Amino acid sequence: MSLSKRIKKERSVFKDRGFIQSITIPKNLARSSYPTIESSNVPSSKSIWIEAYGCPSNIADSEMIKGLLIADGFDIAQSQTEADASIIVTCSVKDSTEHKMLHRIREVTKSGRPVVVAGCLAKADKKKVQSTNSAVSLMGPNSLDKTVHVVRSALRNKTVIALEDSVLPKINLPRVRLNKLVSIVEISTGCLSECSFCQTKTARGRLRSYRIGDIIRQIRQDISEGCKEVWLSSTDNGCYGRDIGLNLVDLLHSCGSIDANYKIRVGMMNPMYIPSMEEKLVKIFERNEKIFKFIHIPVQSGNDRILKKMKRGHTVEIFKRLAKMLRSEIPRITIATDIIAGFPSESDAEFQDTISLLSEIRPDITNISKYSSRPGTEASKMDRLDSQTIKKRTEELHLLVKKISIEQNLKWKDWRGRILVDEITNDALIGRNFAYKPIFIPFVKCGLSKDLAKNELGSEIDVEVEWASPNALRGSIL
């Protein structure tokens, strides 16, 4: 029986978004599409459970891990309990996330079957991961070429530590997508920043940008397989190309010129790298219809002294100028940002500067994190604020952000336009408009059952927005 017939569908868990989604294995993903790294007496019919947490780059890594395993003859398990081995692609961005990862590793270990821990936590804190399971195998975020070797060794009860960075670029590898409509393309790995609170650089290393030609080949292939959204992802899109004499605008010009029907979502970019290209960046966002009018620029604090202690490399004024320029040129643009509440030594007055900044700029989306000390970072050596102060500031931020978000979303009430349907829930279609706003269309509003609604995935429909919440819009089909 051929691989494409034997392996029909698999499911993957994206816990941070809280859903399980079926995925069709691409028909052209044959065993010969990627070289076998190691031969052994491990039966190729062994099934592997894979789950991923955190950012789009981690999800993209899990998609490539699945693709490499299937290309080598493995099956993807329908559930963790029926798998011969499990792979957990971990995140370590926050203290609470780390605790969640360690708890999950312990839970999976109880099965008694081999466990491979991949991703950022494996690279950033090897000893902490090993404390949960001394027999666990480890694989770093830049070690995907070792996937087959690590899994085959684990199935022979041999522990492998594969944390060294590979020279293999994570582009144009076989993959199994979480959402068949979404192409997550990693444009680089690592970053150039020296943020005093961040552990990600320990895991992903210095910036390594991938060549535009290689990225375009990946996008063309994914579009040919039915993808309608292309997510450009990395640790920091803002510094893309600085190691190879290019920048993000150069990449966007090429990505946005492919003759096909698709949309581009540009991932997070730190403000410090934007001033050198801000006018060109704003212009290409405004003029290229293929680019979602959505931008994620994490400011983290509204006070310059705190930004300096964070080693963010930008000022409040840089963030303000860019946000105001974007709103002036693209009034409907969705602006997302991040805030850390309770960074070490932040005074009440400095915290109020953050409140004032959010009240002035009014981001559509603000991701709030309580400050948590990450081992090995410069900020971990600073004197921390007491937990009650951090909690109080976080609660104040949440109240303000909820108020701003719903007021921003209410501006879309009565809007009519086209959306791309990219998800189906138990009771609604979900689509994105040109500003990447999620719009829910209940089945009762469109006269469809869940089974019939599946036929709408990937289609474009005209809708009218009737209602808004802080996180989404709801409408009906015109």
VOKOL-464365 format. One record per residue (C-alpha): x, y, z; residue number from 1; chain. Coordinates in steps of 0.2 Angstrom, whole numbers. Layout:
N
@c1:X, c2:Y, c3:Z, nr:NUM, kette:A
...
END
This chain:
478
@c1:0, c2:0, c3:0, nr:1, kette:A
@c1:7, c2:17, c3:-5, nr:2, kette:A
@c1:11, c2:30, c3:9, nr:3, kette:A
@c1:-2, c2:42, c3:3, nr:4, kette:A
@c1:-16, c2:29, c3:4, nr:5, kette:A
@c1:-10, c2:22, c3:20, nr:6, kette:A
@c1:-9, c2:39, c3:29, nr:7, kette:A
@c1:-24, c2:49, c3:26, nr:8, kette:A
@c1:-27, c2:61, c3:40, nr:9, kette:A
@c1:-19, c2:66, c3:57, nr:10, kette:A
@c1:-24, c2:78, c3:71, nr:11, kette:A
@c1:-13, c2:90, c3:80, nr:12, kette:A
@c1:-15, c2:100, c3:96, nr:13, kette:A
@c1:-12, c2:118, c3:97, nr:14, kette:A
@c1:-15, c2:121, c3:115, nr:15, kette:A
@c1:-13, c2:139, c3:116, nr:16, kette:A
@c1:-27, c2:142, c3:104, nr:17, kette:A
@c1:-37, c2:128, c3:112, nr:18, kette:A
@c1:-43, c2:118, c3:97, nr:19, kette:A
@c1:-40, c2:101, c3:88, nr:20, kette:A
@c1:-40, c2:102, c3:69, nr:21, kette:A
@c1:-39, c2:88, c3:56, nr:22, kette:A
@c1:-26, c2:89, c3:43, nr:23, kette:A
@c1:-25, c2:81, c3:26, nr:24, kette:A
@c1:-8, c2:74, c3:22, nr:25, kette:A
@c1:-2, c2:82, c3:6, nr:26, kette:A
@c1:-3, c2:69, c3:-8, nr:27, kette:A
@c1:15, c2:73, c3:-15, nr:28, kette:A
@c1:23, c2:70, c3:2, nr:29, kette:A
@c1:32, c2:54, c3:-3, nr:30, kette:A
@c1:46, c2:45, c3:6, nr:31, kette:A
@c1:58, c2:50, c3:-7, nr:32, kette:A
@c1:54, c2:69, c3:-4, nr:33, kette:A
@c1:67, c2:70, c3:9, nr:34, kette:A
@c1:82, c2:59, c3:12, nr:35, kette:A
@c1:82, c2:46, c3:26, nr:36, kette:A
@c1:94, c2:51, c3:39, nr:37, kette:A
@c1:97, c2:34, c3:48, nr:38, kette:A
@c1:92, c2:17, c3:44, nr:39, kette:A
@c1:88, c2:4, c3:58, nr:40, kette:A
@c1:78, c2:-10, c3:63, nr:41, kette:A
@c1:64, c2:1, c3:70, nr:42, kette:A
@c1:48, c2:-3, c3:60, nr:43, kette:A
@c1:43, c2:11, c3:49, nr:44, kette:A
@c1:25, c2:9, c3:54, nr:45, kette:A
@c1:28, c2:16, c3:72, nr:46, kette:A
@c1:17, c2:31, c3:76, nr:47, kette:A
@c1:22, c2:47, c3:84, nr:48, kette:A
@c1:12, c2:59, c3:93, nr:49, kette:A
@c1:17, c2:78, c3:91, nr:50, kette:A
@c1:11, c2:93, c3:100, nr:51, kette:A
@c1:17, c2:111, c3:99, nr:52, kette:A
@c1:15, c2:126, c3:110, nr:53, kette:A
@c1:19, c2:145, c3:108, nr:54, kette:A
@c1:23, c2:156, c3:94, nr:55, kette:A
@c1:20, c2:152, c3:75, nr:56, kette:A
@c1:38, c2:148, c3:73, nr:57, kette:A
@c1:36, c2:133, c3:85, nr:58, kette:A
@c1:20, c2:128, c3:76, nr:59, kette:A
@c1:30, c2:129, c3:60, nr:60, kette:A
@c1:44, c2:118, c3:67, nr:61, kette:A
@c1:31, c2:105, c3:72, nr:62, kette:A
@c1:24, c2:105, c3:55, nr:63, kette:A
@c1:41, c2:101, c3:48, nr:64, kette:A
@c1:45, c2:88, c3:61, nr:65, kette:A
@c1:29, c2:79, c3:55, nr:66, kette:A
@c1:34, c2:81, c3:37, nr:67, kette:A
@c1:51, c2:74, c3:40, nr:68, kette:A
@c1:44, c2:59, c3:50, nr:69, kette:A
@c1:31, c2:55, c3:37, nr:70, kette:A
@c1:44, c2:56, c3:23, nr:71, kette:A
@c1:54, c2:43, c3:32, nr:72, kette:A
@c1:39, c2:31, c3:34, nr:73, kette:A
@c1:32, c2:35, c3:51, nr:74, kette:A
@c1:14, c2:37, c3:55, nr:75, kette:A
@c1:7, c2:52, c3:65, nr:76, kette:A
@c1:-3, c2:46, c3:79, nr:77, kette:A
@c1:-22, c2:50, c3:82, nr:78, kette:A
@c1:-19, c2:53, c3:100, nr:79, kette:A
@c1:-5, c2:53, c3:113, nr:80, kette:A
@c1:-11, c2:37, c3:122, nr:81, kette:A
@c1:-10, c2:26, c3:106, nr:82, kette:A
@c1:8, c2:33, c3:100, nr:83, kette:A
@c1:24, c2:23, c3:101, nr:84, kette:A
@c1:33, c2:39, c3:106, nr:85, kette:A
@c1:29, c2:57, c3:109, nr:86, kette:A
@c1:37, c2:74, c3:104, nr:87, kette:A
@c1:33, c2:90, c3:113, nr:88, kette:A
@c1:38, c2:106, c3:105, nr:89, kette:A
@c1:40, c2:118, c3:119, nr:90, kette:A
@c1:40, c2:136, c3:123, nr:91, kette:A
@c1:50, c2:145, c3:137, nr:92, kette:A
@c1:45, c2:163, c3:135, nr:93, kette:A
@c1:37, c2:165, c3:152, nr:94, kette:A
@c1:39, c2:157, c3:169, nr:95, kette:A
@c1:21, c2:152, c3:169, nr:96, kette:A
@c1:23, c2:144, c3:151, nr:97, kette:A
@c1:39, c2:135, c3:158, nr:98, kette:A
@c1:28, c2:127, c3:172, nr:99, kette:A
@c1:15, c2:122, c3:159, nr:100, kette:A
@c1:28, c2:113, c3:149, nr:101, kette:A
@c1:36, c2:104, c3:163, nr:102, kette:A
@c1:19, c2:98, c3:169, nr:103, kette:A
@c1:15, c2:92, c3:152, nr:104, kette:A
@c1:32, c2:83, c3:150, nr:105, kette:A
@c1:28, c2:74, c3:167, nr:106, kette:A
@c1:11, c2:69, c3:161, nr:107, kette:A
@c1:17, c2:62, c3:144, nr:108, kette:A
@c1:31, c2:53, c3:153, nr:109, kette:A
@c1:18, c2:43, c3:163, nr:110, kette:A
@c1:14, c2:33, c3:147, nr:111, kette:A
@c1:30, c2:24, c3:149, nr:112, kette:A
@c1:34, c2:27, c3:131, nr:113, kette:A
@c1:49, c2:37, c3:124, nr:114, kette:A
@c1:47, c2:56, c3:125, nr:115, kette:A
@c1:57, c2:69, c3:114, nr:116, kette:A
@c1:57, c2:87, c3:120, nr:117, kette:A
@c1:60, c2:99, c3:106, nr:118, kette:A
@c1:59, c2:118, c3:105, nr:119, kette:A
@c1:65, c2:132, c3:115, nr:120, kette:A
@c1:64, c2:125, c3:133, nr:121, kette:A
@c1:75, c2:110, c3:128, nr:122, kette:A
@c1:89, c2:122, c3:122, nr:123, kette:A
@c1:87, c2:135, c3:135, nr:124, kette:A
@c1:86, c2:124, c3:151, nr:125, kette:A
@c1:92, c2:106, c3:147, nr:126, kette:A
@c1:94, c2:102, c3:166, nr:127, kette:A
@c1:76, c2:107, c3:171, nr:128, kette:A
@c1:69, c2:97, c3:157, nr:129, kette:A
@c1:79, c2:82, c3:162, nr:130, kette:A
@c1:74, c2:84, c3:180, nr:131, kette:A
@c1:56, c2:78, c3:174, nr:132, kette:A
@c1:62, c2:63, c3:165, nr:133, kette:A
@c1:80, c2:58, c3:165, nr:134, kette:A
@c1:78, c2:47, c3:149, nr:135, kette:A
@c1:70, c2:61, c3:139, nr:136, kette:A
@c1:79, c2:65, c3:122, nr:137, kette:A
@c1:81, c2:83, c3:118, nr:138, kette:A
@c1:81, c2:92, c3:101, nr:139, kette:A
@c1:84, c2:111, c3:99, nr:140, kette:A
@c1:74, c2:123, c3:88, nr:141, kette:A
@c1:88, c2:123, c3:75, nr:142, kette:A
@c1:91, c2:104, c3:75, nr:143, kette:A
@c1:77, c2:98, c3:64, nr:144, kette:A
@c1:88, c2:89, c3:53, nr:145, kette:A
@c1:91, c2:77, c3:67, nr:146, kette:A
@c1:73, c2:73, c3:69, nr:147, kette:A
@c1:73, c2:55, c3:62, nr:148, kette:A
@c1:89, c2:51, c3:71, nr:149, kette:A
@c1:82, c2:57, c3:88, nr:150, kette:A
@c1:66, c2:48, c3:86, nr:151, kette:A
@c1:73, c2:31, c3:80, nr:152, kette:A
@c1:85, c2:31, c3:94, nr:153, kette:A
@c1:72, c2:35, c3:107, nr:154, kette:A
@c1:62, c2:21, c3:100, nr:155, kette:A
@c1:77, c2:10, c3:104, nr:156, kette:A
@c1:77, c2:17, c3:122, nr:157, kette:A
@c1:93, c2:26, c3:118, nr:158, kette:A
@c1:93, c2:44, c3:124, nr:159, kette:A
@c1:100, c2:57, c3:112, nr:160, kette:A
@c1:104, c2:76, c3:115, nr:161, kette:A
@c1:104, c2:85, c3:99, nr:162, kette:A
@c1:104, c2:103, c3:104, nr:163, kette:A
@c1:118, c2:110, c3:92, nr:164, kette:A
@c1:112, c2:122, c3:78, nr:165, kette:A
@c1:112, c2:114, c3:61, nr:166, kette:A
@c1:117, c2:122, c3:45, nr:167, kette:A
@c1:101, c2:116, c3:37, nr:168, kette:A
@c1:89, c2:131, c3:34, nr:169, kette:A
@c1:72, c2:128, c3:40, nr:170, kette:A
@c1:64, c2:131, c3:23, nr:171, kette:A
@c1:57, c2:120, c3:9, nr:172, kette:A
@c1:56, c2:105, c3:20, nr:173, kette:A
@c1:42, c2:93, c3:19, nr:174, kette:A
@c1:28, c2:98, c3:31, nr:175, kette:A
@c1:11, c2:94, c3:37, nr:176, kette:A
@c1:1, c2:110, c3:41, nr:177, kette:A
@c1:-10, c2:112, c3:56, nr:178, kette:A
@c1:-22, c2:122, c3:45, nr:179, kette:A
@c1:-22, c2:117, c3:27, nr:180, kette:A
@c1:-26, c2:135, c3:22, nr:181, kette:A
@c1:-11, c2:143, c3:32, nr:182, kette:A
@c1:7, c2:143, c3:26, nr:183, kette:A
@c1:18, c2:147, c3:41, nr:184, kette:A
@c1:35, c2:152, c3:33, nr:185, kette:A
@c1:50, c2:155, c3:44, nr:186, kette:A
@c1:60, c2:169, c3:36, nr:187, kette:A
@c1:74, c2:168, c3:48, nr:188, kette:A
@c1:80, c2:161, c3:65, nr:189, kette:A
@c1:87, c2:170, c3:80, nr:190, kette:A
@c1:88, c2:189, c3:82, nr:191, kette:A
@c1:100, c2:203, c3:85, nr:192, kette:A
@c1:92, c2:210, c3:101, nr:193, kette:A
@c1:99, c2:209, c3:118, nr:194, kette:A
@c1:83, c2:211, c3:128, nr:195, kette:A
@c1:87, c2:209, c3:147, nr:196, kette:A
@c1:72, c2:199, c3:151, nr:197, kette:A
@c1:71, c2:187, c3:136, nr:198, kette:A
@c1:77, c2:169, c3:136, nr:199, kette:A
@c1:72, c2:166, c3:118, nr:200, kette:A
@c1:89, c2:171, c3:111, nr:201, kette:A
@c1:98, c2:157, c3:122, nr:202, kette:A
@c1:87, c2:145, c3:112, nr:203, kette:A
@c1:87, c2:152, c3:95, nr:204, kette:A
@c1:104, c2:161, c3:94, nr:205, kette:A
@c1:110, c2:175, c3:83, nr:206, kette:A
@c1:100, c2:180, c3:67, nr:207, kette:A
@c1:101, c2:169, c3:52, nr:208, kette:A
@c1:91, c2:176, c3:38, nr:209, kette:A
@c1:85, c2:164, c3:24, nr:210, kette:A
@c1:87, c2:169, c3:6, nr:211, kette:A
@c1:73, c2:178, c3:-3, nr:212, kette:A
@c1:73, c2:165, c3:-17, nr:213, kette:A
@c1:71, c2:150, c3:-5, nr:214, kette:A
@c1:57, c2:159, c3:4, nr:215, kette:A
@c1:48, c2:162, c3:-12, nr:216, kette:A
@c1:50, c2:144, c3:-18, nr:217, kette:A
@c1:42, c2:139, c3:-1, nr:218, kette:A
@c1:27, c2:151, c3:-3, nr:219, kette:A
@c1:24, c2:146, c3:-22, nr:220, kette:A
@c1:24, c2:128, c3:-17, nr:221, kette:A
@c1:12, c2:131, c3:-2, nr:222, kette:A
@c1:0, c2:141, c3:-13, nr:223, kette:A
@c1:0, c2:127, c3:-26, nr:224, kette:A
@c1:-6, c2:115, c3:-12, nr:225, kette:A
@c1:-21, c2:126, c3:-8, nr:226, kette:A
@c1:-14, c2:139, c3:5, nr:227, kette:A
@c1:-23, c2:155, c3:5, nr:228, kette:A
@c1:-14, c2:164, c3:20, nr:229, kette:A
@c1:5, c2:166, c3:21, nr:230, kette:A
@c1:12, c2:170, c3:38, nr:231, kette:A
@c1:29, c2:177, c3:38, nr:232, kette:A
@c1:36, c2:171, c3:55, nr:233, kette:A
@c1:53, c2:173, c3:64, nr:234, kette:A
@c1:59, c2:178, c3:81, nr:235, kette:A
@c1:59, c2:196, c3:75, nr:236, kette:A
@c1:54, c2:200, c3:57, nr:237, kette:A
@c1:60, c2:218, c3:60, nr:238, kette:A
@c1:79, c2:213, c3:59, nr:239, kette:A
@c1:76, c2:201, c3:44, nr:240, kette:A
@c1:90, c2:202, c3:31, nr:241, kette:A
@c1:102, c2:213, c3:41, nr:242, kette:A
@c1:115, c2:199, c3:41, nr:243, kette:A
@c1:114, c2:197, c3:22, nr:244, kette:A
@c1:112, c2:215, c3:16, nr:245, kette:A
@c1:93, c2:215, c3:14, nr:246, kette:A
@c1:78, c2:221, c3:25, nr:247, kette:A
@c1:60, c2:216, c3:27, nr:248, kette:A
@c1:54, c2:228, c3:14, nr:249, kette:A
@c1:64, c2:219, c3:1, nr:250, kette:A
@c1:56, c2:203, c3:6, nr:251, kette:A
@c1:39, c2:210, c3:6, nr:252, kette:A
@c1:41, c2:216, c3:-12, nr:253, kette:A
@c1:45, c2:199, c3:-18, nr:254, kette:A
@c1:32, c2:190, c3:-7, nr:255, kette:A
@c1:18, c2:202, c3:-13, nr:256, kette:A
@c1:22, c2:200, c3:-31, nr:257, kette:A
@c1:17, c2:182, c3:-34, nr:258, kette:A
@c1:3, c2:180, c3:-47, nr:259, kette:A
@c1:-10, c2:170, c3:-36, nr:260, kette:A
@c1:-24, c2:173, c3:-24, nr:261, kette:A
@c1:-17, c2:174, c3:-6, nr:262, kette:A
@c1:-14, c2:185, c3:8, nr:263, kette:A
@c1:1, c2:189, c3:18, nr:264, kette:A
@c1:2, c2:191, c3:37, nr:265, kette:A
@c1:18, c2:199, c3:43, nr:266, kette:A
@c1:23, c2:193, c3:60, nr:267, kette:A
@c1:30, c2:202, c3:75, nr:268, kette:A
@c1:43, c2:215, c3:72, nr:269, kette:A
@c1:53, c2:225, c3:86, nr:270, kette:A
@c1:52, c2:244, c3:84, nr:271, kette:A
@c1:71, c2:246, c3:86, nr:272, kette:A
@c1:74, c2:241, c3:68, nr:273, kette:A
@c1:60, c2:250, c3:59, nr:274, kette:A
@c1:66, c2:268, c3:58, nr:275, kette:A
@c1:78, c2:264, c3:44, nr:276, kette:A
@c1:64, c2:258, c3:33, nr:277, kette:A
@c1:48, c2:265, c3:41, nr:278, kette:A
@c1:42, c2:275, c3:26, nr:279, kette:A
@c1:45, c2:261, c3:14, nr:280, kette:A
@c1:37, c2:249, c3:26, nr:281, kette:A
@c1:21, c2:260, c3:28, nr:282, kette:A
@c1:20, c2:262, c3:9, nr:283, kette:A
@c1:21, c2:244, c3:5, nr:284, kette:A
@c1:8, c2:240, c3:18, nr:285, kette:A
@c1:-3, c2:253, c3:11, nr:286, kette:A
@c1:-1, c2:249, c3:-7, nr:287, kette:A
@c1:0, c2:230, c3:-8, nr:288, kette:A
@c1:-17, c2:222, c3:-7, nr:289, kette:A
@c1:-10, c2:205, c3:-4, nr:290, kette:A
@c1:-3, c2:211, c3:13, nr:291, kette:A
@c1:-15, c2:211, c3:28, nr:292, kette:A
@c1:-17, c2:228, c3:36, nr:293, kette:A
@c1:-10, c2:221, c3:52, nr:294, kette:A
@c1:6, c2:224, c3:61, nr:295, kette:A
@c1:13, c2:218, c3:78, nr:296, kette:A
@c1:25, c2:230, c3:86, nr:297, kette:A
@c1:29, c2:226, c3:104, nr:298, kette:A
@c1:33, c2:242, c3:114, nr:299, kette:A
@c1:33, c2:233, c3:131, nr:300, kette:A
@c1:33, c2:249, c3:141, nr:301, kette:A
@c1:28, c2:267, c3:140, nr:302, kette:A
@c1:43, c2:274, c3:149, nr:303, kette:A
@c1:60, c2:277, c3:142, nr:304, kette:A
@c1:70, c2:272, c3:158, nr:305, kette:A
@c1:62, c2:256, c3:159, nr:306, kette:A
@c1:64, c2:252, c3:140, nr:307, kette:A
@c1:83, c2:256, c3:143, nr:308, kette:A
@c1:84, c2:243, c3:157, nr:309, kette:A
@c1:75, c2:231, c3:146, nr:310, kette:A
@c1:88, c2:234, c3:133, nr:311, kette:A
@c1:74, c2:236, c3:120, nr:312, kette:A
@c1:84, c2:248, c3:108, nr:313, kette:A
@c1:69, c2:259, c3:105, nr:314, kette:A
@c1:61, c2:274, c3:113, nr:315, kette:A
@c1:43, c2:278, c3:116, nr:316, kette:A
@c1:44, c2:291, c3:103, nr:317, kette:A
@c1:49, c2:279, c3:90, nr:318, kette:A
@c1:34, c2:268, c3:93, nr:319, kette:A
@c1:22, c2:283, c3:94, nr:320, kette:A
@c1:29, c2:290, c3:77, nr:321, kette:A
@c1:27, c2:273, c3:68, nr:322, kette:A
@c1:9, c2:270, c3:75, nr:323, kette:A
@c1:3, c2:287, c3:71, nr:324, kette:A
@c1:11, c2:286, c3:53, nr:325, kette:A
@c1:2, c2:269, c3:51, nr:326, kette:A
@c1:-15, c2:276, c3:57, nr:327, kette:A
@c1:-13, c2:291, c3:46, nr:328, kette:A
@c1:-9, c2:282, c3:30, nr:329, kette:A
@c1:-20, c2:266, c3:34, nr:330, kette:A
@c1:-34, c2:272, c3:45, nr:331, kette:A
@c1:-42, c2:254, c3:47, nr:332, kette:A
@c1:-25, c2:245, c3:51, nr:333, kette:A
@c1:-25, c2:233, c3:65, nr:334, kette:A
@c1:-11, c2:238, c3:77, nr:335, kette:A
@c1:-5, c2:225, c3:90, nr:336, kette:A
@c1:8, c2:227, c3:104, nr:337, kette:A
@c1:14, c2:219, c3:120, nr:338, kette:A
@c1:16, c2:226, c3:137, nr:339, kette:A
@c1:26, c2:219, c3:152, nr:340, kette:A
@c1:18, c2:223, c3:169, nr:341, kette:A
@c1:29, c2:226, c3:184, nr:342, kette:A
@c1:47, c2:225, c3:176, nr:343, kette:A
@c1:60, c2:227, c3:190, nr:344, kette:A
@c1:62, c2:244, c3:198, nr:345, kette:A
@c1:46, c2:251, c3:188, nr:346, kette:A
@c1:39, c2:265, c3:199, nr:347, kette:A
@c1:20, c2:269, c3:200, nr:348, kette:A
@c1:24, c2:285, c3:189, nr:349, kette:A
@c1:33, c2:275, c3:176, nr:350, kette:A
@c1:19, c2:262, c3:175, nr:351, kette:A
@c1:7, c2:277, c3:172, nr:352, kette:A
@c1:17, c2:282, c3:157, nr:353, kette:A
@c1:12, c2:265, c3:150, nr:354, kette:A
@c1:-6, c2:268, c3:154, nr:355, kette:A
@c1:-5, c2:285, c3:145, nr:356, kette:A
@c1:4, c2:278, c3:130, nr:357, kette:A
@c1:-10, c2:265, c3:127, nr:358, kette:A
@c1:-23, c2:278, c3:130, nr:359, kette:A
@c1:-15, c2:289, c3:117, nr:360, kette:A
@c1:-11, c2:276, c3:103, nr:361, kette:A
@c1:-26, c2:264, c3:107, nr:362, kette:A
@c1:-19, c2:248, c3:100, nr:363, kette:A
@c1:-32, c2:236, c3:94, nr:364, kette:A
@c1:-24, c2:221, c3:102, nr:365, kette:A
@c1:-12, c2:222, c3:118, nr:366, kette:A
@c1:-4, c2:206, c3:124, nr:367, kette:A
@c1:-1, c2:209, c3:143, nr:368, kette:A
@c1:12, c2:198, c3:153, nr:369, kette:A
@c1:16, c2:199, c3:171, nr:370, kette:A
@c1:35, c2:201, c3:173, nr:371, kette:A
@c1:43, c2:184, c3:176, nr:372, kette:A
@c1:61, c2:181, c3:179, nr:373, kette:A
@c1:69, c2:169, c3:166, nr:374, kette:A
@c1:85, c2:160, c3:171, nr:375, kette:A
@c1:101, c2:166, c3:164, nr:376, kette:A
@c1:94, c2:183, c3:159, nr:377, kette:A
@c1:101, c2:200, c3:165, nr:378, kette:A
@c1:84, c2:205, c3:172, nr:379, kette:A
@c1:84, c2:189, c3:183, nr:380, kette:A
@c1:98, c2:198, c3:193, nr:381, kette:A
@c1:88, c2:213, c3:196, nr:382, kette:A
@c1:77, c2:217, c3:212, nr:383, kette:A
@c1:59, c2:212, c3:208, nr:384, kette:A
@c1:43, c2:221, c3:213, nr:385, kette:A
@c1:32, c2:212, c3:225, nr:386, kette:A
@c1:19, c2:201, c3:218, nr:387, kette:A
@c1:4, c2:211, c3:224, nr:388, kette:A
@c1:10, c2:227, c3:215, nr:389, kette:A
@c1:13, c2:217, c3:199, nr:390, kette:A
@c1:-5, c2:209, c3:201, nr:391, kette:A
@c1:-13, c2:226, c3:203, nr:392, kette:A
@c1:-4, c2:234, c3:188, nr:393, kette:A
@c1:-9, c2:219, c3:177, nr:394, kette:A
@c1:-27, c2:221, c3:182, nr:395, kette:A
@c1:-27, c2:239, c3:178, nr:396, kette:A
@c1:-20, c2:236, c3:161, nr:397, kette:A
@c1:-33, c2:222, c3:157, nr:398, kette:A
@c1:-47, c2:234, c3:161, nr:399, kette:A
@c1:-40, c2:248, c3:150, nr:400, kette:A
@c1:-35, c2:236, c3:136, nr:401, kette:A
@c1:-53, c2:228, c3:136, nr:402, kette:A
@c1:-61, c2:245, c3:135, nr:403, kette:A
@c1:-49, c2:251, c3:121, nr:404, kette:A
@c1:-51, c2:235, c3:111, nr:405, kette:A
@c1:-70, c2:235, c3:111, nr:406, kette:A
@c1:-71, c2:253, c3:107, nr:407, kette:A
@c1:-59, c2:250, c3:92, nr:408, kette:A
@c1:-69, c2:235, c3:86, nr:409, kette:A
@c1:-86, c2:244, c3:88, nr:410, kette:A
@c1:-79, c2:256, c3:74, nr:411, kette:A
@c1:-82, c2:241, c3:62, nr:412, kette:A
@c1:-100, c2:239, c3:66, nr:413, kette:A
@c1:-110, c2:240, c3:50, nr:414, kette:A
@c1:-94, c2:237, c3:39, nr:415, kette:A
@c1:-98, c2:228, c3:23, nr:416, kette:A
@c1:-84, c2:219, c3:14, nr:417, kette:A
@c1:-76, c2:203, c3:9, nr:418, kette:A
@c1:-68, c2:190, c3:21, nr:419, kette:A
@c1:-57, c2:174, c3:18, nr:420, kette:A
@c1:-65, c2:159, c3:28, nr:421, kette:A
@c1:-50, c2:151, c3:36, nr:422, kette:A
@c1:-58, c2:141, c3:51, nr:423, kette:A
@c1:-74, c2:132, c3:56, nr:424, kette:A
@c1:-80, c2:130, c3:74, nr:425, kette:A
@c1:-94, c2:120, c3:80, nr:426, kette:A
@c1:-107, c2:134, c3:77, nr:427, kette:A
@c1:-99, c2:147, c3:65, nr:428, kette:A
@c1:-88, c2:151, c3:51, nr:429, kette:A
@c1:-73, c2:162, c3:55, nr:430, kette:A
@c1:-65, c2:173, c3:42, nr:431, kette:A
@c1:-53, c2:187, c3:41, nr:432, kette:A
@c1:-55, c2:204, c3:33, nr:433, kette:A
@c1:-42, c2:215, c3:25, nr:434, kette:A
@c1:-36, c2:221, c3:42, nr:435, kette:A
@c1:-35, c2:203, c3:49, nr:436, kette:A
@c1:-50, c2:206, c3:60, nr:437, kette:A
@c1:-58, c2:189, c3:65, nr:438, kette:A
@c1:-77, c2:189, c3:60, nr:439, kette:A
@c1:-88, c2:175, c3:66, nr:440, kette:A
@c1:-103, c2:170, c3:55, nr:441, kette:A
@c1:-115, c2:159, c3:65, nr:442, kette:A
@c1:-122, c2:144, c3:55, nr:443, kette:A
@c1:-139, c2:151, c3:59, nr:444, kette:A
@c1:-135, c2:167, c3:50, nr:445, kette:A
@c1:-129, c2:158, c3:34, nr:446, kette:A
@c1:-141, c2:143, c3:34, nr:447, kette:A
@c1:-127, c2:130, c3:34, nr:448, kette:A
@c1:-124, c2:115, c3:44, nr:449, kette:A
@c1:-107, c2:111, c3:51, nr:450, kette:A
@c1:-104, c2:98, c3:37, nr:451, kette:A
@c1:-109, c2:110, c3:23, nr:452, kette:A
@c1:-99, c2:124, c3:31, nr:453, kette:A
@c1:-83, c2:114, c3:29, nr:454, kette:A
@c1:-85, c2:117, c3:10, nr:455, kette:A
@c1:-83, c2:136, c3:13, nr:456, kette:A
@c1:-66, c2:134, c3:20, nr:457, kette:A
@c1:-54, c2:144, c3:9, nr:458, kette:A
@c1:-69, c2:154, c3:0, nr:459, kette:A
@c1:-71, c2:172, c3:0, nr:460, kette:A
@c1:-88, c2:179, c3:5, nr:461, kette:A
@c1:-96, c2:196, c3:7, nr:462, kette:A
@c1:-102, c2:200, c3:25, nr:463, kette:A
@c1:-109, c2:214, c3:36, nr:464, kette:A
@c1:-103, c2:216, c3:54, nr:465, kette:A
@c1:-117, c2:217, c3:66, nr:466, kette:A
@c1:-109, c2:216, c3:83, nr:467, kette:A
@c1:-92, c2:217, c3:92, nr:468, kette:A
@c1:-83, c2:210, c3:107, nr:469, kette:A
@c1:-65, c2:215, c3:113, nr:470, kette:A
@c1:-58, c2:200, c3:103, nr:471, kette:A
@c1:-69, c2:198, c3:88, nr:472, kette:A
@c1:-83, c2:204, c3:77, nr:473, kette:A
@c1:-99, c2:195, c3:72, nr:474, kette:A
@c1:-109, c2:197, c3:56, nr:475, kette:A
@c1:-120, c2:189, c3:43, nr:476, kette:A
@c1:-117, c2:184, c3:25, nr:477, kette:A
@c1:-124, c2:197, c3:13, nr:478, kette:A
END
